[in-house]
Amino acid sequence: VLSFHCAVFDLDGVITKTAKVHSLAWKATFDDYLKKQQGSQFQEFTEQDYLTYVDGKPRYDGVQSFLQSRGISLPFGDKNDPAGKETVCGIGNVKNDKFLEVLASSGIEPYDSTVRLLRELRAAGLRVGVASSSKNCEYVLKTAGLLDLMETRVDGVVSAELGLKGKPEPDIFVTAAKNLGCLPARTIVFEDAVSGVQAGAKGQFGLVVGLAREHNEDELRSAGADVVFDDWGNHTLRDLDRWMAGKRAVGRVPSYDCAVFDLDGVITKTAKVHSLAWKATFDDYLKKQQGSQFQEFTEQDYLTYVDGKPRYDGVQSFLQSRGISLPFGDKNDPAGKETVCGIGNVKNDKF
């Protein structure tokens, strides 16, 4: 039995080779804007800018983050702003148009090793979902022929509908796991972006796998990835199980999913009240039967024959220890009737 129940994958750079397309679309968008604002001496948008300010974030968050890094402040605008309008949304919509243009001309290529893993997970009866900041997630998966492998999709469209926070907050991963009926502690997150790895770590997922497509192994580890590779390669489900078990063994995630508490003596200080009520009940009964020479009900009797048992089972167990056999009677017997239930109901009244 595997120690994890489901896996949630980022899309771009994890399932499909679209991270590079996003990077190129962002570069074209920001370079055009900066050139228009600053002339030919503008400072280009770099690969490091992409990884630091944009990668993995919702589109408009990425625009704001990068522009702020250059000391540029624009009104947010409206998500329906025409592409090119000088607002955060207008610039973000330019990027989306450029992204779709590139996809239409070059197509979508998945990572074969990730597709193999997705099929292995489904074949093993494990739950699988995708969590992406992209509003084009459904289109990309459908075009790549992979939509049928996903049991849930929490993307930019769903996030807007539900008001979910973007990475590095864990909202989309937590929601995907919940949709799959899984606890985060039993879920594995696959991410290639620093913000996505941070989200997985912040959500306390059972394992966060970082895929360093941009040779950014150190950054992903620093962000909270438990294991990092440049590609999934030939690893197996057993490898995932072993890594998660290792993480649990050192206490980085709980090795349990829930806790169940007894009431009396654990949550409330009522065990002593029960003990006193049982003593009064049995001492009265035994004195009535045996006179002043009766042998009292002791603390040891309580612990041995009664403690933690259903009421009528406790009555039977103690009376049998004293060689007394009574008819069980009925749970509606009046308190004091000489039946197991009658004596049990006396105890309840005294309690």
N, C-alpha and C positions, 0 to 999 in steps of 0.2 A: 504494500500500500504506500503510495507516494504521500509526502508530507504537505504537498500543495494541491489545491483544488481547481485553480484557474490561472490564466495568464492574460495580461492586458498589454497590448502592443501600441506604441506610437506608430504613426504611418510613415511620414517622410524620413528617409534615412534609416528606417528599421525594416519596414515591409517593402517599400518601393524606393527606387533610386531617384526620387523626386526632390531630395534635399538640395542637390546641386542645381536643379531647375529653379527652386525657390531662391537660392543664393544669387543666381544670374539675374532673375527677375527683380530682386531687391536692388542689385547693383545698378541695373539699367534705370530703375525708377529713381533712386536717390542721386545717381550721377547726373541724370537729366535735370532734376530739381535744383541740385547744388550749382550746376553750371549756369542755369538760368538766373540764379540769385547772385552768384559770385564771379561769373565770367570764367575765362579759360584757366585762371589760377586756382580754381576750386580744388579742395582736397578730396580725392576719390573715396568712395565707399569700398572698404577692404574686406577680405575674407575674415579678418579678426573682428571687424565691426559686426559682420553677420553673426559670428559665433557668440559675441559678447552681448549684443543689444537686441537681436531679432530672433535668432534660432529657437524654435519651439514655442514662441509666444503667440498669442492671438494677434492677428494682423495689425489692428490699430494700436495695440500696446507696443508692438515692434516699431511702428512709425514714431510714436511718442518717445520711446526709449532712445532711439538713435538720434532723433533731432535734438533732444535734450543734451546728448553727449556733445553736440556741436554748438550748444548755446542757442538753439533756435526754438522759439515757442510759437505754436500756431493754435488757433481755436480748434476744438475737437470736430465741430461741424456735425453732419448727420450722415448716417450710414448709406443714405441714398444720394449723397453728393455726387455730382458727375466726376468722372475720373479727370484729375488735373486741377480741380478746384483747390485753392490754397488753404486747405484744412487738413487735419490729420486723416479724416475719412477720405477726402479727395485724393490724397497721395496714396493711401492704402488701396484705393480702388484702381489706381493706375497699375500698381504692382499686380493686382489680381488679373487684370486684362493681359499684362505681359506674360504672367505665368500660364494662363490658358492658351495664349498664342504659341508658346514653346511646346506645350503638351500636344496641341493639335498637330504641330509639324513633326515632332520627334517621337511621339508615343510614350508609353509608360513601361518601364522595365522593372520587374520585381527582383528582390534578392532571392536567389534560388534556395540558399540555405535556410532563410527565414520561412519561405513557403513550405519547405520540407518539415520544419519544426511545427508549423501551424497544422499541417496534416497529421503529424504524429500525435500532437496534443488531442485533436478531435478524435482520432482513431482510438486513443486510450480512454475516451470518455470524459476528458477534462474540458472545462468551459473556456471559451476563447472570446476576447473582445478587442476592440480598437478604441483608443482614446487619443484624439488629435486636436490641435488648435485650428486646423485647417477647415474652412467652410467648403472646400472642394473634396473632402474625404470620401464621400459616397461616390462621386463621379470618378475619382482616381481608382478606387477599389473595383468599381463596376467595369471600368475600361480595362483594368488589369486582369479581370476575370476572377477576383478573389473575394467579392462581396459575400458569396455563399458560405465562406469559412468563418465569418464573424457572427457571433450570437448576439452581440450588442455593439452599438456604435455611438460613442459620445464625442461629438466633434464641435467645430465652431458654430454650426447651426443649432445643435442641441444645447450647447452652452448658453447661447443668446436666449433661447426659449426658456431655459430653467434659471437663468441668472447666475451661472456658475463662474467662479473666478478662474482666470487663466493660470498656466504655469508661471512661477514656481509653486503656486498653491496646489494642493493635491486634489481639488474638487473633481476634475474629470476622471481621474483614475479611481477615486473612491466611488463615484457614481457608477462607473462601468462595473466595478466589482460587485456593488450592490445589485445592479441589474442582473448579474450572473448568479446571484444568491450566494456570494462568497464574502468572507471576512478579509480585510486587507492583510491580516497576519498569515492567511493561507493563499495569498495571491502573489504572483511574480509580475513585475513590471519590466518591460523592455524599452529602453530609451537610447537615443543618440545625442540628445541635447542636454547641456548643463542644466537648463531650467527644468527640463523633464525629469532628470535624475534627482534634482533638488525636491521636486514634487513627490517623487516616489519615496524618498527618504523621510520627508516631512509627514507623509501619510502613514508611516510605519508599516510599509508593506513587507511581506515575508522575505522577499529578495528583490533587489534592484540590479538588473543586468544592464551595463553600459556598453553600447556598440560605438567604438571610437572610429567612425568613418573618416574623420578629419585629423587622425593622428593626435587626438586630444585625450589620451588615456589619463594623464595626470589630472587634468581638469575634471574629468568625470569621476575619478576616485575622490578627489577633494570635495566634490559636490555631494557625495554620499553613495556612489555605486559600490555594490558589494563585490562584484566581479566585472572585469572589463576585457573585451576582445575587439579586434578590428572587424570581425565577422563571426557569425554563429558557428560556421565551419561544420565539423563532424561531431560536435558535442551531442549528448543524449539527454533524455528525460531523467535518467538516473543521475547524471551529472548535476542537473538542477536540484534534484532531491538531496543529493549529498551536500551541495553548497548551502541549501536552506537549513538542513539539519545541523551543519556546522555553525551557522549563524545563531540558531536556537540554543545550541550547546553552550555558547559563551554568553547567553542571556541578552542578546541584542534584540530579540523578539520573544514574546511569551511562548512557552511550550504548551499552553492551554488556550482554549477558545472561550470558555465561560467559567463561572464559579457558582456553586449552589450551596446555600447556607442552611443549617438547622436553625430553629428558632430559639427554643428554651435552652439557656446556658451558652448559646453562641451569639445570637443577636440581642436577646433580652435576658435580664437577671431573674428569670421565672423558674429555673430548674429547682431552686430551693423551695419555692412556693409549691411546686408539684410534690416535692419530697414530703413536705409538712402535711399537705392534703392527703397523700397516700397513708402516712403514718396515722393520722387521726381516723381515717376510714377503717383501716385494718385493725387498729387497736380497739376501736369501739366494737367491731364485729367479733374479734377474738375474745374480748372480755365478756361479751354477751353469751358466747358459746362455752367458754372455759372458766369463767369466773376470775377472781382476783389473781389467780396463779398463772394467768395466760402469759405466754412468751411474747414480748413486745416486737413490733415491726421495727427493724433497725435500718441504719443508713446503708449497711452492706446488703440487706434484703432489697432496698430500693435500687441500688446499683446493679445487683445480680438479676433480679426477676422483673423489674418494672421499667427502669430508665430507658427512654427512647422507643418503647413499644406502644402500639395502639392500646387504648385504655382497657378494653375487655381482655385482650391478650395478656396484659399485665396482671389483671385480677386472677385469671386462670393459672398463670405461671407461678405466682406467689402462693395461692391456695394449695396447688399441687405440691409445693415444697414443704407444706405443713401437713400433707396427707389428707387434705379436704377436697372433696369432689362435689360440685354443685351443678345443677342444670344450667345451660347457657341462658335460657330465657329469651326475652325480646328486648331490643334496644329502647323500646318505649316503656319498659317496666318502671314502676314508681321507685324512686330512690329508697333503698332499705329492704326491698323485696329480696328474699333469700335465693337469688340467682346471681350468676356472674354479672349480668347486665344491671341488676338492681344495686349490687355493691359498687359497680363502676359508676353508676349515676350518682351515688352518694359522694364519691370522690369528686366528681365534676362540680357538684353543689358546693363542697368545701373549698375547692380551688377558686 
